[in-house]
Amino acid sequence: MALIKSISGIRGTIGGASGQGLTPIDVVKYAAAFGAWVQETTQNNTIVIGRDARISGEMVNKLVTATLQGLGIDVIDLGLSTTPTVELAVPAHQAGGGIILTASHNPKQWNALKLLNAQGEFISDTEGQRVLALADEEAFDFAPVTKLGQYRTDDTFLQKHIEAILKLPLVDVEAIRAKKFRVAIDCVNSTGGVAVPLLLEALGVEKVERLYCEPTGDFAHNPEPLPENLRDIARVIEKGSFDLGIVVDPDVDRLALVSEDGSMFGEEYTLVAVADYVLKQHGGGNTVSNLSSTRALRDVTEKHGGQYAAAAVGEVNVVNMMKETNAVIGGEGNGGIIFPELHYGRDALVGIALFLTHLAKSGLTMTRLRASYPSYFISKNKIELTPDIDTDQVLSQMQKRYIKQPINSIDGVKIEFDKEWVHLRKSNTEPIIRIYAESDSNATADHLANKIIADIKEIISVKA
């Protein structure tokens, strides 16, 4: 069993002992802490909630709802929804915050409370620390019976989300409809199975082949949209006559694409392709992704005359950097598209609409479009350390070792070698350094990662 407390929310496996899994006691404790924080900081007594289709979702929803009402907070429940839909609904309802009940790409035994501020954006580090402190104190002041919070549902907001996407100037429904796209989709038995078909119908897609679109929460495969988990949709596309495949994770904030031959477009390249389209339409502009995302976004941005900036890993950090640099598009290399003309949050639905517009206007097949972008490969590795090793000191020594190279230390250590890079990040929960390396081939990326791993081992051996 596992319970992970972080600034952005509380995530854990369902069941087990209190404090060791996401038990009903833990759900109530952290829902109360967040409700107390909203009351403390906004004097606003309304919170919007929504959930993905996880098996535990209904139970967790009831616990959260009752707890918030017990604090005297009014609850607006979107029911089965998506993370970006809840993000849009919070400011639309002028609420003090939002809670999304989803463990994102984690397997079905997991669930989480993801926490939003009044702008519908993930809470900051400082705000998250305050919520955790309130949870530890457990000094909650629950409301008397005459002042309990009210409860109401709103099942209209997914349609409002889609309508807002259709109104975006860069979404060209007529161009998409004219292409008569044939699309296969995999929505991993969660709320994407409701949202994605509605969006594709509104966009005028001619044929939609549905895989795993029943929102049962009993995921048909590992829900993280990585190539090894997408074999079923790849086989469907290989055998059929489809223009592309679309895959979302359980809460619909990550978007992966499959080409017409069944090959993976690459989730790193979801953002690259959408950014290429947005930058072209804007005549340039700035972009942001996190330090572990592909350099291809920087290449495309500079091609259009814009400037690229790298943020620390984490959606809230990317959003903050986007605001600082006035970026027109940004996101993360896991298929997360953040389009500020709609809202500051990862949104697979707006990513689908922008990508289909781009594909329609380009006149290219998926494979040809993918080939038009710089080709990079990321090698993901980790090195396990003994608990007595100071990981911060190891990273400091690595920074000194490569002092002549461009280095970014806002989140671990990222070292650049011309168009290659390696990013070292320590785990916050265990003695591990994660090592991401990118180059123009898998072999050279692996070689670079192995060289860095050898350097770390040498530093450790010298200290020993």
N, C-alpha and C positions, 0 to 999 in steps of 0.2 A: 504494500500500500504506500501511497505517496501523497504528500500535501506540500505544495510549493507556494510560498507567500512572496509576491513581488510587488513592485510599485504599480504595475498595470492591472493587477487582479489576483485572485486566489484560484489556484488550479490544483486538482487532485483526482485520485481514483475514488470511485464510489465505494463506500463500505469501510469496514475495519474499525479501529479504535479512534476515538476523538483525538484530533491533533496529529493523527498519522495518515488519515485519508480524508476525503471530502464527505464527512458525515453530516447528518442533519444539524448536529450541534455546531459544527464548523460553519455551515451555510448560514445559520441564524446569527452567529457571532459576527461574521464579516459583513453580512448584509446590514446588520445593526450599526456596525462601525461606519460603513459608507453612508448610510442614512443620516447618522449623527454628523458626519463631516459635511454633507450637503446642507443640513440645517445650520451648522456652525458658520459656514462660509458664504452661503447665499441667501439665508432667510427665506428660501424657496421650499415650499412643501409639496413639490410634485417631482416624481421620478418616473421615467419611461423604462419599461423592461421589454425584452423580447428574447426568443430562444431559438436554437437550432432544433433538429428533430431527434436528438439523443434520447435513448431509452429512459434515462434518468431525468430528462428535461422537465416533465410535468411535475414530478415530485419536488425538484429544486425550485421550480417556479412558485409552487404553493408556499414553500417555506420562505422564500424571499418576499413574496407579496404580503403574507401575514406579518412578517417581521417589520416591514416598512409601515404597514398600516398601524401596527402596535406603537410605532414612534410618532404617529399622527401625520404620516406622510401619505399624500394621495398618489395612487399608482395608476398609470396608463399602460395597459398590457397589450402589446402588439401580437402576442401569441407566437405561432411559428413565423419566423422572420429571418432576416439576414443581418449580419453585423453592420454593413453600410446603411441599411434601411433604418436601424435603430439610431445610428449616428445622425441621420437626416431628421429623424422624428424629434429628437431631444430639443433642438432650438425651435423647430416648427411649433412644438407644444409649449414653448417658453418654460421648459422644465429646469430644475436645478441640477439634473444629472441623469445618467442612464446606466443600466446594467444589462449586459448581454450574457445570456446563459449559454456558453459554448466553450469547448476546449479546442476550438479551431481544428487543426489537422490531427490532433491526438486520437487514438483509438476509442472505441465506444465505452470502455470502462471509465474514461475520464470525463469530467465536466469542470466548469469554471465560472467564476463571476468576473467578467471583464468590465472595467469601470470607466465611465465617461463623465466629463465635466459638463457645464451648462452649454458649451459650444458644440457638444456632441463629439468631442475629441478625447483621446485617452488622457487620463490625468498625468500630471508631471511627477518627477521623482520626489520633490518636496511634498506634494499633495498625497502621493502614495504612502510616504513615510508617516504622515499624519494619520491616515486611515489605519495603518498597521498599529500605530501607537494607541489609537482609540480602541482597537480590538483587544490589545493587551490589557488595557486599563479596565475594560468591561464596565465602565461607569455610565451605563446608558440610562436615560431618563425617559421611560415609556409613558405614553399618553394615558389619561384617565378615559373611562368608557365613553364619555360624552364627546371626546375629541379624537377618536380613532380616525385614521385616514380613510378616504373613500377609494373605491376600486371601480375602474371601467376599462372596457376593451376598445381597441381601435384596429379593425381588420382592413382598413382602407389604405394603410400607408405603403404597402408594397406597390400598389397601383400608382400612388402618388410619386413614388421613387422612379418608377418606369416612365411616367409622364414627364418628370423633370429631366430625365436623360434624353427623351425624344425632343425636348425643347432646346437642347444645347445646339448652338450654331455649327459645331464641328461634327454633329451626327447627321448624316445625310440618308434619310430613310428611302428616298426615291432611288438613290444610287445602289443601295443594298437590294431593294426590291427588283430592280432591273436585272441584277445578276442571277436571280433565281437560285440562290445558294441552297445546296443540299448539305445539311450539317448533322453530325452525330454528337450526342452529348452524354456525359457521364457525371451525374450529380450525387453519387455515393450515398443514396438513400437518405438525403437530408433536404433542407429547405431550398436548395438550388433546384431540386426537382419540381418545385412550384414556380420559383422566380424565373429561372432561365427560359423555360418554354413560353411563359407569358411575354418576356422581353423579345424573344426571337419572333414570335407571332406579330408583335407590335412593329418590329423592324421589317416585316415583309419577307422573312426567310421562307422559301418555298417548301422545303421538306426538313423535318426534324426527326431523326431516329433516336429514341430515348433509351438509355441504359441506366438502371438503378435510380429512377426518378421518384419512386414511392418513398415518401418521407417517414420511414419506419424507425430510423435511427439504428437499425441493425445493419451496419455498413457491410457492403458486399466484398470489400477489399480494404486494405490499409488506406485510410482516407487522405493521407498526404499525397498531393498530386505529383509524384515523382515517376520517372519512366518505368521503373520496375513494378509500379502499382497500376499501370495503365495498359496492360497487355490486352484486356478484353476489348476496349474501344479501338485499339490499334488493329486488332484482328477484324473487327466489323468494318473499319474503313478500308483495310486491304482488300476485303472481299466485295465491298459495295462500290458505288460510284458517288463518292462524297467529295465536297470541296475542302472540308476541314472537320476536325473534331474539337469540341470545347469541353474542358473539365474544370470543375470548381471544387473547393474543399467544403466541409460541412457548413461553415457559416458564410460562405460566398464572398470572402475578401481576397482570395487567391485565384488566379486564372492561369491555366496551362492549356496549350494548344497542340493539336496533332495535325500534321500535314496530310495532303491528299493521298500520299502513298503509305500512310501508317507510321511514318517516322515522327519523332518528337521535334516540334519546333524549338523546344528548349524554354523552360520557364524563365530563365535569365533574359530571354529575348522577347518575352511578352512586353515588358516595359520598353525595351529598345525600339521595337516596331511601333508601338503606340506613340512614343516620344518622337520618333521620326515624322510621323503624320502630323502631330500637334505642332512641332517646330516648323514644319513646312508651311502649315496654314498660318502660323503667327509671324512668319518671316524671321524666325530665330527665337531666342529666349533662353532663359536659364533652366537647368535641370538639377535634380538632386537624387542620389541613391545612397545606400549605406556603404560602409567601407569594404564589405565582403561581396559586393555586387560587381558584375562584369564591367570591364573598361569600355566595352562596346558603346555604352551609353555616353561616355565622355567623347568618344570618337564621333558619334552621330551628332552630338550637341555642337561640337566645334566645327563640324562640316557645315552646319547651318548658321555659324557665326555667333553662337551662344557660349555661355560659360557653365561649366559643370562644377558642382561642389559635392563633397562626400561627407556624410553624417555618421555619427556613431550608430551602431546597430540598434534597432528598435524603432517602431513606427513613430512614437512621440518625438524622437530625435530627428527623424527625417522631416516630419512636419515642421518642427521648429526651424530647421535649416531652410526649408522651402520658403517659410515666411521671411526669414532674414534676407534671402537672396532674391525674393520675388520670383520664384521659379514658376514656370507655366505648366510643368508636369514633373512628377517625381514618383518615388516608390521604392520598392525593394526587389532584389533579384529572385525572390521566391514567387514571382507572378503577381506581386502587389502593385496595383496602379493607383496613384493618388492624383486626382485631377481637380485642382482647387476651384475651377469654375463651377463645380457641383458641390464639393465639400472636401475638407481635409481629412480624408480617411481612405484606406485601401478599399477598392470597390471593383469586384469582378464584373458587375453588371455594366457599369460605364466603360470598363475596359473592353468588354465584348462589343458594345456599340461603336466605340472608336475604332477598334481593330477591324470590324467588318466594313466600316466606311473606308478605312485605309486600303483594305484588300480589294474592295470594289473599285475604287478610284485608280488603284495601281495597275489593274488589268493583268496582274501576275498570278500564278499559282502560288500556293503556300511554299513549296520547295524553292521556287525561283525568288520569292520575296526573302526567304531566310538566307539564301545565297548572296543577296545583295548587301548584307551587313558584314562587318568585320567578324571573323571567326575566332573565338577564344574558347578555352576550356578551363574549368576550375577543378582542381584536385582538393578534396576535403579529407583532412586527416586530424589526428589528435595524438598527443603524447601524455601518458599517465605518469604522474609524479608521486613520490611518497609524501605523506602528510607533513613531514618535517621540512620539506623544501619550500622556500619562500618564492612563490611564483612571480610576485612583483619584482623581486630582485633578478630573477632569470630574465624577465622581459626587459628590465633596465640594462642588463649586460648585453642583450641582443641589440638593443638600440645603440649602445656604444660601439659594438662590433661593426655595425653598418652605418656609422656616423656620416660617411661620405655620400650615402644615398639619400634621396628624398624620403623623409619619414613623417608619418602622421601618427601622433600618440594620443588622440582624443578618446580612443577606445582600443586599449591594448597597444600593439605596435604594428603599423603597416609600412612595409618597406617596398619602394618602387625600383625596378630595374628596367629602364626604358619603358617598353610596353608590357612588361611582366611585373607582377607584384606578389607579395606574400603578406598575409594578415594573421597576426598571432593574438588570440584572445583567451583570457583565463576564464574558467568556469566559476560561477559564484557559489556553487553548491558542492563541488568536489575538486580534488587536486589534479586538474586537467588543463592543458593548454591546447586549444583548438587551432589548427593550422590550415588556412585556406591559401592556395597558390593558383595563379592564373597565368597561362601562356597560350601560344597559338597552336598547341597540340597537347593531347593528353599526356604523352610521354615526357615532354619538357616541363609541363606543370607538375607531374609526379616527381621528376628529377629535382626541380626547385624545392618542392616540399621536403623531399628526403634530405637535401643539403641543409635546410634549416633545422630539421629534426636532429641531424648529426651535430650541428652547432650547439643546440640546446643540451644534448647529451654530453658534449665536451665541457660546457660550462658547469654542468652538474658534477661531472667527475673531478674537475679542478677544485670545486668547493668541498667535495668529499675528502 
